[in-house]
Amino acid sequence: MVRNKAAAEEAGQGAAHPPEQEHGALVLERGHRVRLADQLYGQIFEQIVSGSLNVGDRLPSENEISERFGVSRPVVREALLRLRADGLVTAHQGLGTFVSHQPAPRLKTFSDVKNVSAYLRAQEVRVALEGDAARLAALRRTDEQLQKIVQAHAAFADSLARGQVSAEADLAFHASIAEASGNDFYLGVLESIHESISGFMRLTLNLTRTGSRQRAQRVVDEHASILDAIREQDGERARIAMQFHLGQARHRLVDRERD
């Protein structure tokens, strides 16, 4: 049995229908497989990307959003907290919440943008998981495994240079490192969130493919730094290089100044 309003909303049951919305306003789909907080995040994200909300604009209050869309304050609060954690908005005591960063406008042309909240949550898992996997790969890798990482890096760099890079090529590099860790659980966890990882990679790689040459080179250089540390069997440097790369990938997605 659903015991509270927030749970009812997540289950798609018993939630009040939102009032009529103004043209271009957010519309949340109850019963949709994506959590309401993620939907709210994604649609606010889209308004920031499109310029409907610009840097310096104030968002409605939690109460206003809750009443406007017929959702509980915990749902609204979760979406706003994630927007803050991802650097898109900033809260000022007594003043409200304001847009602080905008992603590259061309991001709105990619269909996966509506799922960006889930992708960024998966990215948080990757920072911890893949950072340690890279550390263990540096300490445990065999020559054969190192060669597989080298080949995956070369294939990724080549495809990126030709403008034909795919999420599969990026994932192959990361998977080869997880495999070299000597612990199957690392690869297993990555496979369990494969959909979100692939979605994140599609978005970031589309931005990279359509962005500046410097942006593409930064991605290749970050991969090369990880590879160098693993080749030299420097575990701590490999961990830091991987976590730096994943952090930069996140920043490149949410901040057009990193373009």
C-alpha positions as CSV (number, residue, x, y, z in Angstrom):
1,M,0.0,0.0,0.0
2,V,1.2,3.5,-0.8
3,R,1.6,5.4,2.5
4,N,2.4,8.9,1.5
5,K,2.1,11.5,-1.3
6,A,5.6,11.2,-2.5
7,A,5.4,7.4,-2.8
8,A,2.1,7.7,-4.5
9,E,3.5,10.0,-7.1
10,E,6.5,7.7,-7.8
11,A,4.1,4.8,-8.2
12,G,1.8,6.9,-10.5
13,Q,-1.1,6.5,-8.1
14,G,-3.3,8.9,-6.2
15,A,-1.4,12.1,-7.4
16,A,-3.4,15.2,-8.1
17,H,-3.4,16.3,-11.7
18,P,-1.4,19.6,-12.2
19,P,-3.4,22.7,-13.1
20,E,-3.4,24.0,-16.7
21,Q,0.1,25.0,-17.7
22,E,1.3,28.0,-19.6
23,H,2.7,27.5,-23.0
24,G,6.2,26.0,-22.7
25,A,5.8,25.0,-19.0
26,L,6.9,21.7,-17.6
27,V,4.6,18.7,-17.8
28,L,5.4,15.7,-15.6
29,E,4.1,12.3,-16.7
30,R,2.7,10.2,-13.9
31,G,3.1,6.4,-14.3
32,H,6.2,7.1,-16.5
33,R,9.1,4.8,-15.7
34,V,11.4,7.8,-15.1
35,R,11.1,9.1,-11.5
36,L,9.2,12.3,-11.0
37,A,12.2,14.1,-9.5
38,D,14.3,13.1,-12.5
39,Q,11.6,14.3,-14.9
40,L,11.4,17.6,-13.1
41,Y,15.2,17.9,-13.2
42,G,15.3,17.0,-16.9
43,Q,12.7,19.5,-17.9
44,I,14.2,22.4,-15.8
45,F,17.5,21.4,-17.4
46,E,16.0,21.6,-20.9
47,Q,14.6,25.1,-20.1
48,I,18.1,26.2,-19.0
49,V,19.7,24.7,-22.1
50,S,17.1,26.4,-24.4
51,G,17.5,29.8,-22.8
52,S,14.0,29.9,-21.3
53,L,15.9,30.2,-18.1
54,N,19.2,32.1,-18.3
55,V,22.1,32.6,-16.0
56,G,21.0,34.9,-13.2
57,D,17.3,34.0,-13.5
58,R,15.4,33.1,-10.3
59,L,13.6,29.8,-10.2
60,P,10.1,29.6,-8.6
61,S,10.2,28.6,-4.9
62,E,9.7,25.0,-3.8
63,N,6.1,25.8,-2.8
64,E,5.3,27.4,-6.2
65,I,6.8,24.5,-8.1
66,S,5.0,22.0,-5.8
67,E,1.6,23.7,-6.3
68,R,2.0,24.4,-10.0
69,F,2.7,20.7,-10.8
70,G,0.8,19.0,-8.1
71,V,3.9,17.2,-6.7
72,S,5.1,17.0,-3.2
73,R,7.9,19.2,-1.8
74,P,10.3,16.3,-1.3
75,V,10.1,15.6,-5.1
76,V,10.8,19.3,-5.8
77,R,13.5,19.5,-3.2
78,E,15.3,16.4,-4.7
79,A,15.3,17.8,-8.2
80,L,16.6,21.2,-6.9
81,L,19.3,19.6,-4.8
82,R,20.5,17.7,-7.8
83,L,20.5,20.8,-10.0
84,R,22.6,22.4,-7.3
85,A,25.0,19.5,-6.9
86,D,25.5,19.5,-10.7
87,G,26.4,23.2,-10.6
88,L,23.4,24.4,-12.7
89,V,21.8,26.5,-10.0
90,T,22.8,28.2,-6.8
91,A,20.7,28.8,-3.7
92,H,21.0,32.1,-1.8
93,Q,19.6,32.3,1.7
94,G,16.5,34.5,1.8
95,L,16.7,35.2,-1.9
96,G,15.9,32.0,-3.7
97,T,17.5,29.7,-6.3
98,F,19.2,31.1,-9.4
99,V,20.6,29.7,-12.6
100,S,24.4,29.7,-12.3
101,H,25.5,27.8,-15.4
102,Q,24.1,26.9,-18.8
103,P,25.1,23.9,-20.9
104,A,25.9,24.4,-24.6
105,P,22.7,25.3,-26.5
106,R,23.2,22.6,-29.1
107,L,22.6,20.0,-26.3
108,K,18.8,20.5,-26.7
109,T,19.0,18.9,-30.2
110,F,20.0,15.5,-28.7
111,S,17.1,13.3,-27.7
112,D,18.8,11.8,-24.6
113,V,18.8,15.2,-22.8
114,K,15.5,14.3,-21.0
115,N,17.4,11.6,-19.1
116,V,20.3,13.7,-18.0
117,S,19.5,13.5,-14.3
118,A,19.8,9.7,-14.3
119,Y,23.0,9.9,-16.4
120,L,24.6,12.3,-13.9
121,R,23.7,10.1,-11.0
122,A,25.3,7.2,-12.7
123,Q,28.4,9.4,-13.2
124,E,28.7,9.8,-9.5
125,V,28.9,6.0,-9.1
126,R,31.5,5.8,-11.9
127,V,33.8,8.3,-10.2
128,A,34.2,6.1,-7.1
129,L,34.0,2.8,-9.0
130,E,36.2,3.5,-12.0
131,G,38.7,5.5,-10.0
132,D,39.5,2.4,-7.9
133,A,39.3,0.1,-10.8
134,A,42.0,2.2,-12.6
135,R,44.2,2.0,-9.4
136,L,43.9,-1.8,-9.3
137,A,44.5,-2.1,-13.1
138,A,47.7,-0.2,-12.7
139,L,48.9,-2.6,-10.0
140,R,47.6,-5.9,-11.4
141,R,47.4,-5.6,-15.2
142,T,49.1,-8.1,-17.4
143,D,51.0,-7.2,-20.5
144,E,48.1,-8.6,-22.5
145,Q,45.6,-6.5,-20.7
146,L,47.7,-3.4,-21.1
147,Q,47.8,-4.0,-24.8
148,K,44.0,-4.2,-24.9
149,I,43.8,-0.8,-23.1
150,V,46.3,0.6,-25.5
151,Q,44.3,-0.6,-28.5
152,A,41.0,0.7,-27.1
153,H,42.6,4.1,-26.5
154,A,44.0,4.2,-30.1
155,A,40.7,3.2,-31.6
156,F,38.8,5.8,-29.6
157,A,41.3,8.6,-30.5
158,D,41.2,7.6,-34.2
159,S,37.4,7.6,-34.4
160,L,37.2,10.9,-32.6
161,A,39.7,12.5,-35.0
162,R,37.5,11.3,-37.9
163,G,34.4,12.6,-36.3
164,Q,32.9,9.2,-36.1
165,V,33.3,8.5,-32.4
166,S,30.7,6.3,-30.7
167,A,29.7,5.5,-27.1
168,E,30.8,2.0,-27.8
169,A,34.4,3.1,-28.5
170,D,34.5,5.1,-25.3
171,L,33.0,2.3,-23.3
172,A,35.5,-0.2,-24.7
173,F,38.3,1.9,-23.2
174,H,36.7,2.1,-19.8
175,A,35.7,-1.6,-19.8
176,S,39.2,-2.7,-20.7
177,I,40.5,-0.9,-17.6
178,A,37.8,-2.4,-15.4
179,E,38.7,-5.9,-16.7
180,A,42.4,-5.3,-16.0
181,S,41.5,-4.6,-12.3
182,G,41.4,-8.3,-11.8
183,N,38.0,-8.0,-10.0
184,D,35.0,-9.1,-12.0
185,F,32.6,-7.1,-9.8
186,Y,33.9,-3.8,-11.2
187,L,33.0,-4.9,-14.7
188,G,29.7,-6.3,-13.5
189,V,28.6,-3.1,-11.8
190,L,29.5,-1.1,-15.0
191,E,27.4,-3.5,-17.0
192,S,24.5,-3.1,-14.6
193,I,24.3,0.7,-15.3
194,H,25.3,0.3,-18.9
195,E,22.2,2.1,-20.2
196,S,22.9,5.2,-18.2
197,I,26.6,5.2,-18.9
198,S,26.0,4.8,-22.7
199,G,23.4,7.6,-22.6
200,F,25.9,9.9,-20.8
201,M,28.6,9.1,-23.3
202,R,26.3,9.7,-26.3
203,L,25.5,13.2,-24.9
204,T,29.0,14.2,-24.1
205,L,30.5,12.7,-27.3
206,N,27.9,14.4,-29.4
207,L,28.9,17.7,-27.8
208,T,32.6,16.8,-28.3
209,R,32.0,15.8,-32.0
210,T,30.2,19.1,-32.7
211,G,32.5,21.2,-30.5
212,S,36.0,22.7,-30.8
213,R,39.1,20.7,-31.7
214,Q,40.5,21.7,-28.3
215,R,37.5,20.0,-26.6
216,A,38.1,16.7,-28.4
217,Q,41.9,16.9,-27.7
218,R,41.2,17.3,-24.0
219,V,39.2,14.1,-23.9
220,V,42.0,12.2,-25.7
221,D,44.6,13.7,-23.4
222,E,42.7,12.7,-20.3
223,H,42.4,9.1,-21.6
224,A,46.2,9.1,-22.4
225,S,47.0,10.2,-18.8
226,I,45.0,7.3,-17.4
227,L,46.8,4.9,-19.8
228,D,50.2,6.3,-19.0
229,A,49.6,5.8,-15.2
230,I,48.4,2.2,-15.8
231,R,51.4,1.5,-18.1
232,E,53.8,2.8,-15.4
233,Q,51.9,0.8,-12.7
234,D,51.3,3.9,-10.6
235,G,48.0,3.1,-8.9
236,E,47.4,6.4,-7.2
237,R,48.1,8.4,-10.3
238,A,45.8,6.2,-12.3
239,R,43.0,6.7,-9.8
240,I,43.4,10.4,-9.8
241,A,43.6,10.6,-13.6
242,M,40.4,8.5,-14.0
243,Q,38.5,10.6,-11.4
244,F,39.7,13.8,-13.0
245,H,38.5,12.6,-16.4
246,L,35.1,11.6,-15.2
247,G,34.7,14.9,-13.3
248,Q,35.7,16.9,-16.4
249,A,33.3,15.0,-18.6
250,R,30.5,16.0,-16.2
251,H,31.6,19.6,-16.2
252,R,31.7,19.6,-20.0
253,L,28.1,18.5,-20.1
254,V,26.6,21.0,-17.7
255,D,28.8,24.1,-18.4
256,R,29.0,25.7,-21.9
257,E,32.1,27.6,-20.7
258,R,34.0,24.2,-20.9
259,D,33.1,23.9,-24.5
